[in-house]
């Protein structure tokens, strides 16, 4: 079971959250996703998309993921910079893993920029292990991606 943080709770991603999600996205990533990509997630049966809210109801972070056959794909995890280092990303990822494990998932996979050491450290704490490097994965910058996997 994922640890629940008293001052933060996980909720389903809602259309009303999109402006805040885009704000966090734009402040978190070198090449943020456009709003249209997030809007597509509402119509996909394979999606499990969650937000974390503080006690005032403000979105502090989000996690988007898919289940393809028995494999969890963690697509996006971001936390507002004012709320980082509080366990929010960990809570969102653990919730996602639990949800899909209960639906037959055998493993999870994600990509992370090779220079994103704080994210890599978090994923390793959750049990993810490096699998391979995808060279020039992020086309806009030429950055490499580290593929990480967690086997259940």
Z-matrix of the N, CA and C atoms (Angstrom, degrees):
N
C 1 1.456
C 2 1.525 1 109.55
N 3 1.318 2 115.97 1 137.37
C 4 1.457 3 118.74 2 179.17
C 5 1.514 4 110.10 3 -72.87
N 6 1.307 5 114.30 4 150.69
C 7 1.457 6 117.75 5 178.51
C 8 1.511 7 108.69 6 -76.67
N 9 1.284 8 116.80 7 136.03
C 10 1.451 9 122.51 8 178.88
C 11 1.523 10 107.75 9 -98.63
N 12 1.297 11 116.93 10 131.81
C 13 1.447 12 121.81 11 177.08
C 14 1.528 13 108.18 12 -92.45
N 15 1.309 14 115.82 13 128.59
C 16 1.461 15 121.40 14 -173.50
C 17 1.534 16 112.98 15 -53.49
N 18 1.322 17 116.28 16 -43.70
C 19 1.464 18 119.80 17 -174.86
C 20 1.524 19 114.06 18 -87.21
N 21 1.338 20 117.45 19 -0.79
C 22 1.463 21 121.63 20 -178.71
C 23 1.526 22 109.98 21 -132.75
N 24 1.336 23 114.85 22 142.96
C 25 1.460 24 120.23 23 179.35
C 26 1.530 25 109.41 24 -134.02
N 27 1.334 26 115.31 25 153.86
C 28 1.465 27 121.86 26 179.75
C 29 1.528 28 109.70 27 -99.70
N 30 1.338 29 114.28 28 136.71
C 31 1.462 30 121.64 29 -179.95
C 32 1.525 31 109.27 30 -136.33
N 33 1.332 32 115.92 31 162.24
C 34 1.462 33 120.75 32 172.37
C 35 1.520 34 109.47 33 -65.21
N 36 1.320 35 115.38 34 142.60
C 37 1.457 36 120.96 35 173.21
C 38 1.522 37 108.39 36 -64.40
N 39 1.306 38 116.57 37 132.74
C 40 1.455 39 122.69 38 -177.77
C 41 1.539 40 108.82 39 -121.63
N 42 1.324 41 116.51 40 153.45
C 43 1.471 42 119.93 41 178.01
C 44 1.534 43 111.54 42 -54.70
N 45 1.324 44 116.05 43 -35.25
C 46 1.469 45 119.97 44 -179.67
C 47 1.523 46 112.55 45 -65.74
N 48 1.329 47 117.39 46 -15.45
C 49 1.464 48 121.63 47 -179.37
C 50 1.528 49 113.17 48 -85.17
N 51 1.323 50 117.46 49 -10.75
C 52 1.461 51 119.82 50 -169.33
C 53 1.530 52 114.49 51 -61.31
N 54 1.324 53 118.53 52 -39.95
C 55 1.464 54 118.78 53 179.22
C 56 1.530 55 110.40 54 -60.23
N 57 1.313 56 116.38 55 -43.86
C 58 1.471 57 120.33 56 -179.67
C 59 1.528 58 110.76 57 -68.48
N 60 1.323 59 117.26 58 -39.44
C 61 1.464 60 121.29 59 178.35
C 62 1.527 61 109.83 60 -61.12
N 63 1.320 62 116.61 61 -44.60
C 64 1.469 63 120.87 62 -179.99
C 65 1.530 64 109.98 63 -63.43
N 66 1.313 65 117.60 64 -38.59
C 67 1.464 66 120.88 65 177.29
C 68 1.533 67 110.69 66 -61.03
N 69 1.331 68 116.72 67 -47.66
C 70 1.473 69 120.66 68 178.79
C 71 1.521 70 110.07 69 -64.37
N 72 1.316 71 116.36 70 -43.56
C 73 1.469 72 122.12 71 179.62
C 74 1.523 73 111.02 72 -57.28
N 75 1.319 74 116.60 73 -49.28
C 76 1.463 75 121.26 74 -177.58
C 77 1.524 76 112.37 75 -64.73
N 78 1.315 77 116.96 76 -30.68
C 79 1.459 78 121.29 77 179.49
C 80 1.529 79 113.13 78 -87.32
N 81 1.323 80 117.52 79 -8.97
C 82 1.462 81 121.22 80 -174.03
C 83 1.520 82 114.37 81 -106.75
N 84 1.329 83 117.71 82 -25.18
C 85 1.456 84 120.32 83 -171.18
C 86 1.525 85 112.25 84 -125.96
N 87 1.310 86 115.27 85 143.48
C 88 1.468 87 121.84 86 177.03
C 89 1.524 88 110.33 87 -63.18
N 90 1.328 89 114.94 88 -40.55
C 91 1.469 90 120.90 89 178.42
C 92 1.533 91 108.25 90 -123.91
N 93 1.325 92 116.31 91 83.20
C 94 1.476 93 119.31 92 -176.73
C 95 1.519 94 112.51 93 -69.07
N 96 1.330 95 114.03 94 153.95
C 97 1.454 96 119.85 95 174.45
C 98 1.527 97 109.33 96 -72.46
N 99 1.333 98 116.64 97 145.70
C 100 1.469 99 118.93 98 174.41
C 101 1.536 100 110.34 99 -76.83
N 102 1.295 101 115.69 100 159.25
C 103 1.471 102 122.94 101 -178.90
C 104 1.536 103 111.28 102 -52.50
N 105 1.332 104 117.13 103 -38.04
C 106 1.467 105 121.15 104 -176.54
C 107 1.531 106 112.06 105 -59.28
N 108 1.302 107 116.81 106 -35.58
C 109 1.473 108 119.97 107 179.10
C 110 1.524 109 109.90 108 -65.33
N 111 1.315 110 116.49 109 -43.44
C 112 1.460 111 120.09 110 177.91
C 113 1.526 112 110.94 111 -63.51
N 114 1.313 113 117.29 112 -39.78
C 115 1.462 114 121.41 113 179.85
C 116 1.524 115 111.88 114 -62.91
N 117 1.325 116 116.94 115 -34.79
C 118 1.471 117 120.39 116 178.04
C 119 1.531 118 112.25 117 -62.43
N 120 1.311 119 117.27 118 -30.00
C 121 1.466 120 121.52 119 -177.16
C 122 1.523 121 113.23 120 -61.89
N 123 1.320 122 117.67 121 -25.20
C 124 1.458 123 120.48 122 -178.28
C 125 1.524 124 112.61 123 -68.50
N 126 1.320 125 118.15 124 -19.63
C 127 1.456 126 121.62 125 -175.54
C 128 1.521 127 114.04 126 -105.89
N 129 1.316 128 117.93 127 5.59
C 130 1.458 129 120.79 128 -177.42
C 131 1.524 130 111.00 129 -100.32
N 132 1.318 131 115.99 130 123.35
C 133 1.470 132 120.13 131 -179.77
C 134 1.522 133 112.59 132 -67.03
N 135 1.325 134 117.28 133 -26.71
C 136 1.459 135 120.86 134 -177.48
C 137 1.526 136 112.68 135 -79.34
N 138 1.340 137 117.22 136 -8.73
C 139 1.458 138 121.55 137 -174.20
C 140 1.529 139 112.37 138 -80.97
N 141 1.322 140 114.26 139 145.84
C 142 1.458 141 123.07 140 169.36
C 143 1.524 142 104.56 141 -134.72
N 144 1.312 143 116.03 142 106.04
C 145 1.456 144 121.36 143 -171.61
C 146 1.519 145 109.59 144 -124.71
N 147 1.322 146 115.39 145 122.87
C 148 1.455 147 121.11 146 -173.95
C 149 1.514 148 111.55 147 -128.62
N 150 1.312 149 114.72 148 153.33
C 151 1.454 150 122.00 149 171.38
C 152 1.511 151 108.03 150 -121.71
N 153 1.312 152 114.75 151 156.72
C 154 1.453 153 121.64 152 172.57
C 155 1.527 154 106.46 153 -110.18
N 156 1.328 155 115.56 154 135.95
C 157 1.463 156 121.15 155 178.43
C 158 1.526 157 109.57 156 -120.50
N 159 1.326 158 114.43 157 147.97
C 160 1.460 159 118.85 158 174.08
C 161 1.528 160 108.93 159 -84.81
N 162 1.315 161 116.85 160 -175.58
C 163 1.467 162 121.27 161 -176.62
C 164 1.526 163 113.12 162 -63.82
N 165 1.337 164 117.01 163 -22.88
C 166 1.464 165 120.81 164 177.66
C 167 1.529 166 112.26 165 -88.96
N 168 1.310 167 117.40 166 -1.38
C 169 1.461 168 121.49 167 178.68
C 170 1.514 169 114.82 168 90.72
N 171 1.337 170 117.46 169 3.55
C 172 1.459 171 119.93 170 -179.70
C 173 1.524 172 110.55 171 -78.27
N 174 1.324 173 116.35 172 135.87
C 175 1.462 174 121.62 173 176.01
C 176 1.524 175 108.63 174 -67.86
N 177 1.340 176 114.91 175 124.98
C 178 1.468 177 121.07 176 -179.67
C 179 1.524 178 111.74 177 -107.64
N 180 1.326 179 117.08 178 -18.81
C 181 1.458 180 121.20 179 -179.28
C 182 1.511 181 110.65 180 -171.92
N 183 1.339 182 115.12 181 173.59
C 184 1.465 183 119.99 182 -179.63
C 185 1.520 184 110.49 183 -153.93
N 186 1.324 185 114.37 184 160.48
C 187 1.465 186 122.42 185 176.17
C 188 1.524 187 107.54 186 -142.40
N 189 1.328 188 115.76 187 127.79
C 190 1.458 189 122.16 188 176.64
C 191 1.520 190 108.10 189 -115.66
N 192 1.326 191 115.74 190 135.58
C 193 1.465 192 119.23 191 -177.52
C 194 1.519 193 110.36 192 -152.41
N 195 1.316 194 113.73 193 162.73
C 196 1.465 195 122.52 194 177.38
C 197 1.515 196 109.15 195 -130.17
N 198 1.317 197 115.53 196 154.59
C 199 1.461 198 122.46 197 166.48
C 200 1.520 199 107.06 198 -113.12
N 201 1.329 200 115.64 199 118.05
C 202 1.460 201 121.70 200 175.99
C 203 1.521 202 106.11 201 -117.51
N 204 1.316 203 114.94 202 110.64
C 205 1.466 204 123.22 203 -172.98
C 206 1.525 205 108.25 204 56.86
N 207 1.316 206 119.33 205 -111.43
C 208 1.469 207 121.04 206 -179.27
C 209 1.529 208 112.08 207 -110.40
N 210 1.321 209 116.65 208 17.11
C 211 1.463 210 121.49 209 -174.70
C 212 1.530 211 111.45 210 -116.87
N 213 1.318 212 115.58 211 125.96
C 214 1.459 213 121.97 212 175.02
C 215 1.523 214 108.08 213 -84.61
N 216 1.317 215 115.79 214 130.76
C 217 1.456 216 121.66 215 173.68
C 218 1.525 217 107.32 216 -112.16
N 219 1.303 218 116.88 217 110.71
C 220 1.457 219 120.58 218 175.61
C 221 1.528 220 106.32 219 -86.63
N 222 1.314 221 115.25 220 111.10
C 223 1.460 222 121.86 221 -171.96
C 224 1.523 223 112.64 222 -88.37
N 225 1.310 224 116.65 223 -42.91
C 226 1.464 225 121.48 224 -174.63
C 227 1.513 226 109.36 225 -149.03
N 228 1.313 227 114.97 226 136.87
C 229 1.456 228 122.35 227 170.04
C 230 1.521 229 105.75 228 -139.95
N 231 1.309 230 116.20 229 126.03
C 232 1.464 231 119.49 230 177.51
C 233 1.521 232 109.47 231 -149.08
N 234 1.324 233 114.21 232 145.60
C 235 1.458 234 122.11 233 177.59
C 236 1.527 235 107.40 234 -130.40
N 237 1.310 236 116.09 235 135.98
C 238 1.460 237 121.19 236 175.97
C 239 1.527 238 108.74 237 -52.72
N 240 1.328 239 116.54 238 137.14
C 241 1.471 240 120.61 239 -175.13
C 242 1.526 241 112.84 240 -57.25
N 243 1.322 242 118.18 241 -28.60
C 244 1.471 243 120.73 242 179.19
C 245 1.527 244 112.48 243 -72.81
N 246 1.336 245 117.27 244 -13.23
C 247 1.460 246 120.95 245 -175.50
C 248 1.533 247 113.39 246 -116.85
N 249 1.314 248 117.19 247 7.86
C 250 1.463 249 120.25 248 -178.25
C 251 1.522 250 111.23 249 -71.78
N 252 1.327 251 114.63 250 160.47
C 253 1.473 252 123.64 251 178.84
C 254 1.530 253 112.17 252 67.02
N 255 1.335 254 116.81 253 28.53
C 256 1.462 255 121.72 254 178.03
C 257 1.526 256 112.26 255 -118.26
N 258 1.334 257 116.82 256 1.65
C 259 1.457 258 120.43 257 179.60
C 260 1.510 259 115.18 258 92.44
N 261 1.317 260 117.68 259 7.10
C 262 1.464 261 121.18 260 -176.62
C 263 1.523 262 111.33 261 -68.34
N 264 1.324 263 117.72 262 -48.05
C 265 1.472 264 120.18 263 179.74
C 266 1.525 265 109.77 264 -60.66
N 267 1.308 266 116.85 265 -43.58
C 268 1.467 267 120.62 266 179.11
C 269 1.531 268 110.53 267 -59.70
N 270 1.322 269 116.81 268 -45.26
C 271 1.454 270 121.11 269 -179.59
C 272 1.529 271 110.82 270 -61.50
N 273 1.330 272 117.56 271 -43.17
C 274 1.463 273 121.37 272 179.41
C 275 1.528 274 111.54 273 -63.88
N 276 1.328 275 116.56 274 -43.74
C 277 1.465 276 120.18 275 -179.70
C 278 1.525 277 110.81 276 -67.28
N 279 1.322 278 117.61 277 -43.79
C 280 1.468 279 120.23 278 178.89
C 281 1.523 280 111.14 279 -61.29
N 282 1.324 281 116.99 280 -39.77
C 283 1.464 282 120.82 281 177.08
C 284 1.525 283 110.46 282 -61.18
N 285 1.327 284 116.43 283 -44.43
C 286 1.463 285 121.57 284 179.36
C 287 1.520 286 110.91 285 -61.96
N 288 1.328 287 117.15 286 -46.54
C 289 1.466 288 121.11 287 -179.51
C 290 1.526 289 110.97 288 -61.50
N 291 1.328 290 116.87 289 -44.52
C 292 1.466 291 120.21 290 178.86
C 293 1.520 292 112.09 291 -61.44
N 294 1.325 293 115.89 292 -45.06
C 295 1.459 294 120.80 293 -178.91
C 296 1.526 295 110.99 294 -57.44
N 297 1.318 296 116.55 295 -50.53
C 298 1.459 297 119.94 296 -176.58
C 299 1.528 298 112.84 297 -75.86
N 300 1.313 299 118.28 298 -31.48
C 301 1.468 300 119.57 299 175.54
C 302 1.524 301 110.01 300 -60.30
N 303 1.321 302 116.82 301 -38.20
C 304 1.465 303 120.52 302 179.62
C 305 1.522 304 111.86 303 -70.40
N 306 1.321 305 116.77 304 -9.51
C 307 1.467 306 122.13 305 178.35
C 308 1.521 307 112.10 306 -112.29
N 309 1.337 308 116.39 307 18.88
C 310 1.451 309 120.73 308 171.59
C 311 1.509 310 117.48 309 97.26
N 312 1.317 311 118.39 310 6.88
C 313 1.463 312 119.48 311 178.84
C 314 1.524 313 110.46 312 -66.63
N 315 1.324 314 116.10 313 141.61
C 316 1.464 315 122.00 314 179.18
C 317 1.515 316 113.10 315 -104.93
N 318 1.326 317 116.54 316 -22.74
C 319 1.458 318 119.77 317 -179.41
C 320 1.527 319 109.59 318 -160.02
N 321 1.334 320 114.40 319 167.17
C 322 1.464 321 121.47 320 178.92
C 323 1.517 322 108.63 321 -129.51
N 324 1.323 323 115.37 322 149.25
C 325 1.459 324 120.91 323 -179.89
C 326 1.528 325 108.94 324 -138.09
N 327 1.326 326 115.09 325 150.13
C 328 1.461 327 121.46 326 176.96
C 329 1.519 328 109.31 327 -155.61
N 330 1.318 329 115.28 328 163.51
C 331 1.460 330 121.83 329 173.12
C 332 1.524 331 107.47 330 -119.30
N 333 1.329 332 113.93 331 144.03
C 334 1.461 333 120.48 332 178.57
C 335 1.522 334 108.37 333 -142.71
N 336 1.327 335 116.25 334 143.71
C 337 1.468 336 118.98 335 176.43
C 338 1.521 337 109.32 336 -58.30
N 339 1.316 338 115.72 337 137.73
C 340 1.469 339 119.81 338 -176.29
C 341 1.525 340 112.33 339 -63.83
N 342 1.325 341 118.31 340 -20.47
C 343 1.469 342 120.21 341 179.17
C 344 1.534 343 113.31 342 -94.50
N 345 1.336 344 117.21 343 2.66
C 346 1.464 345 120.84 344 179.61
C 347 1.536 346 109.02 345 -89.61
N 348 1.309 347 114.74 346 73.65
C 349 1.459 348 121.53 347 -172.69
C 350 1.524 349 112.41 348 -62.99
N 351 1.333 350 118.26 349 -39.26
C 352 1.463 351 119.28 350 -179.29
C 353 1.527 352 111.33 351 -63.67
N 354 1.332 353 117.69 352 -39.92
C 355 1.466 354 120.52 353 177.44
C 356 1.526 355 110.65 354 -68.05
N 357 1.318 356 116.82 355 -43.45
C 358 1.474 357 120.15 356 178.64
C 359 1.523 358 110.19 357 -59.13
N 360 1.329 359 117.11 358 -43.34
C 361 1.468 360 120.81 359 178.32
C 362 1.524 361 111.53 360 -60.74
N 363 1.328 362 117.23 361 -42.34
C 364 1.461 363 120.85 362 177.97
C 365 1.523 364 110.21 363 -62.00
N 366 1.313 365 117.07 364 -48.44
C 367 1.465 366 120.45 365 -178.56
C 368 1.529 367 111.11 366 -60.89
N 369 1.317 368 116.96 367 -39.54
C 370 1.473 369 119.99 368 177.64
C 371 1.519 370 111.00 369 -64.58
N 372 1.332 371 117.96 370 -39.31
C 373 1.471 372 121.08 371 176.80
C 374 1.522 373 111.17 372 -62.00
N 375 1.322 374 116.74 373 -30.11
C 376 1.464 375 121.49 374 178.64
C 377 1.531 376 112.30 375 -82.66
N 378 1.341 377 116.98 376 -4.75
C 379 1.454 378 120.68 377 177.36
C 380 1.513 379 115.29 378 104.14
N 381 1.319 380 117.37 379 -0.60
C 382 1.469 381 119.83 380 177.29
C 383 1.523 382 109.02 381 -70.31
N 384 1.325 383 114.62 382 144.89
C 385 1.461 384 120.85 383 178.19
C 386 1.526 385 109.58 384 -124.70
N 387 1.341 386 116.97 385 145.23
C 388 1.460 387 120.05 386 177.13
C 389 1.526 388 110.71 387 -63.25
N 390 1.325 389 116.01 388 138.21
C 391 1.459 390 121.44 389 179.81
C 392 1.525 391 110.66 390 -112.42
N 393 1.329 392 116.18 391 -48.10
C 394 1.468 393 120.46 392 -179.80
C 395 1.527 394 109.25 393 -166.32
N 396 1.313 395 113.68 394 169.34
C 397 1.460 396 121.78 395 175.34
C 398 1.526 397 108.13 396 -104.70
N 399 1.310 398 116.67 397 134.71
C 400 1.466 399 121.65 398 171.52
C 401 1.522 400 106.86 399 -104.51
N 402 1.317 401 115.39 400 106.64
C 403 1.462 402 121.54 401 -177.64
C 404 1.527 403 111.36 402 -66.74
N 405 1.320 404 115.84 403 137.91
C 406 1.474 405 122.73 404 177.47
C 407 1.528 406 112.90 405 53.41
N 408 1.310 407 116.87 406 33.33
C 409 1.466 408 121.96 407 -176.99
C 410 1.531 409 111.64 408 -61.77
N 411 1.318 410 115.95 409 -40.57
C 412 1.460 411 120.55 410 -179.47
C 413 1.535 412 107.63 411 -91.98
N 414 1.325 413 114.96 412 95.69
C 415 1.461 414 122.22 413 -170.52
C 416 1.532 415 114.14 414 -56.72
N 417 1.321 416 116.94 415 -39.60
C 418 1.460 417 120.08 416 -175.48
C 419 1.523 418 112.25 417 -63.81
N 420 1.316 419 117.12 418 -31.05
C 421 1.467 420 121.19 419 -176.04
C 422 1.526 421 113.27 420 -115.29
N 423 1.336 422 116.96 421 -15.59
C 424 1.461 423 120.59 422 -176.33
C 425 1.516 424 113.46 423 78.41
N 426 1.334 425 117.17 424 7.13
C 427 1.465 426 120.83 425 -179.42
C 428 1.523 427 111.37 426 -68.69
N 429 1.323 428 114.53 427 150.76
C 430 1.460 429 121.60 428 176.51
C 431 1.528 430 110.31 429 -86.19
N 432 1.325 431 115.34 430 155.05
C 433 1.465 432 121.60 431 175.28
C 434 1.524 433 108.40 432 -115.27
N 435 1.305 434 114.82 433 140.39
C 436 1.449 435 122.12 434 171.59
C 437 1.519 436 106.59 435 -96.36
N 438 1.336 437 116.43 436 122.14
C 439 1.461 438 121.15 437 175.13
C 440 1.516 439 106.92 438 -87.57
N 441 1.329 440 115.74 439 127.91
C 442 1.461 441 120.55 440 179.82
C 443 1.516 442 109.16 441 -123.73
N 444 1.339 443 115.85 442 146.93
C 445 1.454 444 121.13 443 -177.24
C 446 1.518 445 110.57 444 -135.14
N 447 1.306 446 114.22 445 146.08
C 448 1.465 447 122.94 446 174.72
C 449 1.520 448 107.59 447 -123.64
N 450 1.328 449 116.21 448 119.90
C 451 1.474 450 121.56 449 176.28
C 452 1.523 451 107.84 450 -96.32
N 453 1.346 452 116.72 451 138.07
C 454 1.460 453 119.76 452 177.62
C 455 1.518 454 110.19 453 -92.56
